[in-house]
Amino acid sequence: MKTHLQNLLSQNKKLFVPFITAGDPNGEATVGLALALQKAGASAIELGIPYSDPLADGPVIQRASQRSLAEGMNIVKAMELVPVMRENGLTIPIILFTYYNPVLQLGKESFFALAEKNTIDGLLIPDLPFEESGDLRDSCRQHGVTFISMVAPTSSGRLKKIVSSAEGFLYCVSSLGVTGSRKSFDKRIFDFLEEVKQEADVPVLVGFGVSTRQHVEELTKTCDGVVVGSALIEEVERLSQKLKDPDARIAAFEEFQKKAASFVLPAEVEIGS
């Protein structure tokens, strides 16, 4: 039986999965930002859990985590934002993006009880090696949560094994190193995406550094969609004061929505085209 996330991502169009950090600049703003992303055309949302040592994240998302932690955000409070988003009209899937330590500290049973209660659709843990993820992937299936696998250009020796167990979509890391906006991509990434596409039965999305509309148009000639993080977090950072001001917040959401919409390809651009 397919999960809500798998059903949505099976639609035959290029996919846009944006990333925001829960609690940046505060919880109320996070709800509005999620709704703005849905209006902009997001296929699903990665909701990042702030963490004090985010090894895969560059300075932009590190600063977002710091702002969020200063507001008192944590994994439980972040999950509790999702029903508030739903009550305000959010219908697209929410993928929880978290490092493994917060899940361990919470405990697996407590984590999945909260995930079910708060309608979490997917889970992505960047610092959990595939070879050590079996137990958690089994728990995800038992609780109707889609576990998202990541592959990188360094995954060549393990690629088939990771791809064969992929659910929802495959998150392809575009480069070595951490997240962050960049001007261009190494041409070898396109060969890597072609290799993954040949093996995958789920949509193949690319993230890490997708920063412009031109990047989206270029990359989606080879893959099925993009994950955009730092470029949107930079916009949240720019609008931070407005987002915290109830009188200026609506206009800030509209600005953010416009930025997000720039990454969305027309509906007629289908997967495989």
C-alpha positions in Angstrom: 0.0 0.0 0.0 1.4 3.4 -1.0 1.8 6.1 1.5 0.4 9.6 0.9 3.9 10.8 0.0 4.4 8.0 -2.5 1.0 8.7 -4.2 1.7 12.4 -4.6 5.2 11.8 -6.0 3.9 9.4 -8.5 2.3 12.3 -10.5 3.8 12.7 -13.9 5.4 16.1 -13.5 8.7 17.6 -12.4 8.8 17.8 -8.6 9.8 20.6 -6.3 10.6 19.7 -2.7 11.6 22.8 -0.7 13.4 22.8 2.6 12.6 25.1 5.6 13.9 24.9 9.2 11.2 24.5 11.8 11.2 27.5 14.1 13.1 29.9 11.8 12.4 32.6 12.6 9.7 31.3 14.9 7.0 28.6 14.9 4.1 30.8 13.8 6.2 32.0 10.8 7.1 28.4 9.9 3.4 27.5 9.5 2.9 30.5 7.2 6.0 29.6 5.2 4.8 26.1 4.6 1.4 27.4 3.3 3.3 29.8 1.0 5.3 26.9 -0.4 2.2 25.0 -1.1 0.7 28.0 -2.9 4.0 28.3 -4.9 3.6 24.8 -6.2 5.6 22.6 -3.8 5.2 18.8 -4.3 6.1 18.2 -0.6 8.1 20.0 2.1 11.2 19.0 4.0 10.8 20.3 7.5 14.2 20.6 9.0 14.8 19.9 12.7 17.3 22.4 14.1 20.4 20.7 15.4 23.5 22.0 17.1 26.0 20.1 14.9 24.5 19.8 11.4 27.4 18.1 9.6 25.8 18.1 6.2 24.7 21.7 6.3 26.5 24.8 5.1 26.6 28.2 6.9 23.1 29.3 5.7 21.2 26.4 7.2 23.5 26.3 10.2 22.5 29.9 11.0 18.8 28.9 10.5 19.3 26.1 13.1 20.9 28.6 15.5 18.0 31.0 15.1 15.5 28.2 15.6 17.3 26.7 18.7 17.3 30.2 20.2 13.5 30.2 19.9 13.3 27.0 21.8 12.5 24.7 18.9 13.1 21.0 19.1 12.0 17.8 17.4 8.8 17.4 19.4 7.7 21.0 18.9 8.6 20.8 15.2 6.3 17.8 14.7 3.5 19.5 16.6 3.6 22.4 14.0 2.4 20.0 11.3 -1.2 19.6 12.6 -1.4 23.4 12.8 -0.3 23.6 9.1 -3.0 21.0 8.3 -5.7 23.0 10.2 -4.7 26.0 8.1 -5.1 24.2 4.8 -1.8 22.4 4.1 -2.5 19.2 2.1 1.0 18.3 0.7 3.2 15.8 2.4 5.7 16.8 5.1 9.1 15.0 5.2 10.9 15.4 8.5 14.6 16.1 7.9 16.5 15.3 11.0 19.9 14.1 12.2 19.8 10.8 14.0 20.7 12.1 17.5 17.4 13.8 18.1 15.5 10.6 17.1 17.8 8.5 19.4 17.3 10.9 22.3 13.5 10.8 21.9 13.4 7.0 21.5 12.1 5.1 18.5 8.7 4.2 20.0 8.1 7.8 21.1 9.3 9.2 17.8 6.9 7.1 15.7 4.0 7.6 18.1 4.5 11.4 17.6 5.0 11.0 13.9 1.7 9.2 13.5 -0.1 11.6 15.8 1.2 14.6 13.9 0.7 13.2 10.4 4.4 13.1 9.4 4.6 11.6 5.9 8.3 11.0 5.4 11.6 10.8 7.1 15.1 11.7 5.9 18.2 11.3 8.1 21.4 12.4 6.3 23.9 11.1 8.9 22.5 7.6 9.1 24.4 5.2 6.8 22.2 3.0 4.6 23.8 -0.1 6.1 22.7 0.9 9.6 19.2 2.1 8.6 17.4 -1.3 8.2 15.7 -1.3 11.6 14.5 2.3 11.2 13.2 1.6 7.6 11.2 -1.3 8.9 9.7 0.9 11.6 8.8 3.5 9.0 6.9 0.9 6.9 5.0 -0.3 10.0 3.9 3.2 10.8 3.1 4.5 7.3 6.1 6.8 7.1 8.2 6.9 3.9 11.9 6.6 4.5 13.8 8.7 2.0 17.2 7.4 0.9 20.2 9.6 -0.2 22.8 8.7 -2.7 26.0 10.7 -3.7 28.6 10.4 -6.4 30.7 8.4 -3.8 27.9 5.8 -3.5 28.9 3.9 -6.7 29.9 0.7 -4.9 26.6 0.7 -2.9 24.3 2.4 -5.5 22.3 -0.6 -6.6 21.7 -1.7 -3.0 20.5 1.7 -1.9 18.4 2.3 -5.1 16.7 -1.1 -4.9 15.2 -0.3 -1.4 14.3 3.3 -2.2 10.8 4.5 -1.4 9.1 7.9 -2.2 12.0 9.4 -4.1 15.8 9.2 -4.2 17.6 12.2 -2.9 20.8 12.6 -5.0 23.4 14.8 -3.5 24.9 16.9 -6.3 28.4 17.3 -4.9 30.7 16.4 -2.0 30.7 18.7 1.0 27.9 20.6 2.6 24.7 22.4 1.5 24.8 25.9 0.1 24.1 28.0 -3.0 26.5 27.7 -5.9 26.8 29.1 -9.4 27.2 25.9 -11.4 27.5 22.1 -11.1 30.3 19.8 -12.0 29.4 18.2 -15.4 30.0 14.7 -13.9 26.8 15.1 -11.8 24.7 14.6 -15.0 26.4 11.2 -15.7 25.7 10.3 -12.0 22.1 11.2 -12.4 21.8 9.2 -15.6 23.2 6.2 -13.7 20.8 6.6 -10.9 17.8 7.0 -13.2 18.7 3.8 -15.0 18.5 1.9 -11.7 15.6 3.7 -9.9 11.9 2.8 -9.8 11.1 6.0 -7.9 11.5 9.6 -8.9 15.1 10.9 -8.7 15.5 14.3 -7.2 18.7 16.3 -6.9 19.7 18.7 -4.0 22.6 20.5 -2.5 23.3 23.8 -4.3 20.1 24.2 -6.5 19.9 27.9 -6.3 18.3 29.3 -9.5 15.6 28.7 -12.0 18.4 28.0 -14.6 19.7 25.2 -12.3 16.2 23.6 -12.2 15.8 23.8 -16.0 19.3 22.3 -16.5 19.1 19.5 -13.9 15.6 18.3 -14.7 16.6 17.5 -18.2 18.2 14.5 -16.5 16.2 14.0 -13.2 12.7 14.2 -12.0 12.9 17.2 -9.8 14.8 19.2 -7.3 15.2 19.8 -3.6 15.9 23.5 -2.8 17.2 24.5 0.7 19.8 27.2 1.2 18.4 29.5 -1.5 15.0 29.6 0.3 16.6 29.8 3.8 18.5 32.9 2.6 15.2 34.4 1.7 13.8 33.5 5.2 16.9 35.1 6.7 16.4 38.3 4.6 12.7 38.5 5.6 13.3 37.4 9.2 12.3 40.7 10.9 9.2 41.0 8.8 8.2 37.4 9.4 8.3 38.0 13.2 6.2 41.2 12.9 2.4 40.4 12.7 1.8 43.6 10.8 4.4 42.8 8.1 4.1 39.0 8.0 1.6 38.7 5.2 3.6 40.7 2.8 6.7 38.7 3.7 4.9 35.5 3.0 4.0 36.8 -0.4 7.6 37.7 -1.1 8.8 34.3 0.0 6.1 32.6 -2.1 7.3 34.5 -5.2 10.8 33.3 -4.6 9.7 29.7 -4.2 7.6 29.8 -7.3 10.6 30.7 -9.4 11.8 27.1 -8.9 8.6 25.5 -10.1 8.4 24.4 -13.8 5.2 24.6 -15.7 2.8 21.6 -15.2 3.1 20.7 -18.9 6.8 19.8 -18.3 6.5 16.2 -17.5 8.9 13.6 -16.1 10.9 12.2 -18.9 10.5 15.2 -21.2 
